[in-house]
Amino acid sequence: MNFKCKKEDLIIGLNNVSRTVSTRTTMPILEGVLIETYDNNIKLTTNDLEIGSEYIIPAVIEASGSTVVDLKTFNEIIRKIESEDISFEINNGIFIIKSTSGVFKLLTQNPDDFTRLPVFNAEREISISEKMFKDMVKKTVFATSSDPNRPVYTGALVEVVDNEVSVVALDGFRMAVRREILERPSMFKAIIPAKALTEITKTLSDDEEAIIKIGLNKNQALFRMGPCTVISRIIEGDFLNYNKTLPTDIETRVRIGKKTLLEALERVSIFSKEDKKIPVKINMSLDFFQISCAGQAGDAKESVNAVVSGKDLEIGFNPRYLIEALKVIDDDEVELEFSSPLLPVVIRPLAGSGYVYMVLPLKLKD
């Protein structure tokens, strides 16, 4: 095995595959990166057995081959090398890295012992803007559950019906739904682990023209973004029928500045942090909106400018669930829809209908 490549290309590739390397494993080889020659390229592969990734880098191949080296050490060496062009070769089982001023040697492991990513034959596939999908995941994945006893909700549902694509996440206390329109109709449904979606968004660009292709087979999902490919397991199980959970009998509506509400919640909720069971209380009546919280260390009360219509209402919430949703909304104003003190509030950006967030209230003490 003998090849040359650009340092910058290699760093980008290592950055991408490092997100799916195994860090806690009884198989030390999975802490490494598989390096293979591939036509006029090299292919980097990592795999933690739940999610794996490949990245293809242009290279000058002088002798084909493959090897596995420790990813962390390899990455650190490449970053500190000053040369733009780097050469690599294997001699007697040693991986040799040559720059203009130095030589570095790494121990190797047998590439035949590495768990390669499976050959993927997609049964269904969609194409979507990388920027769009990145935003859809950002606005939903934080609402997934961390409870291993409810594995279905530790992932987000990615669903396409006709030409509408939805990403949905919930944890039993809140739900986030983000919808967009695709150019071509399709039928597509899979629950993708939150970890996989989070790592994939770190690879996605903000380029309007860049496209991600998402493919499904029986138990895996594939995400292809230019030179990078990620394969993740699919979570099996029945996801909640989210379209039937949104309240329809709205009794109170509030239009309010997103930043104003977010900052007021962050200030008042200081007294809720000492005990997560302490809610923030919201009182509202005609054009009156007040947030308060009383904890053992003290209490806070703050009035916020808002347009309130409908019935007077007093309701309590875990402030974190409201704050996390407001942080991912880009619009300047939001609308809050209340049905009763015991039913969920629905939060929407005032402009557009592509995002809906719902959170259950906490029961207030008399």
JOURUR-V224410 format. One record per helix or strand. SS is the DSSP state (~ for helix, > for strand). FROM is the first residue (numbers start at 1). TO is the last residue. If there is no record, write none. Layout:
<<SS	FROM	TO> <SS	FROM	TO>>
This chain:
<<>	2	6> <~	7	20> <~	28	31> <>	32	38> <>	41	47> <>	51	58> <>	60	63> <>	66	70> <~	71	80> <>	85	91> <>	94	98> <>	103	107> <>	109	109> <~	111	113> <>	124	129> <~	130	138> <~	141	143> <~	148	154> <>	155	170> <>	174	193> <~	194	201> <>	211	216> <>	220	225> <>	228	235> <~	242	244> <>	252	257> <~	258	271> <>	280	285> <>	288	295> <>	298	303> <>	306	310> <>	313	317> <~	319	328> <>	333	338> <>	345	349> <>	355	359> <>	362	362>>
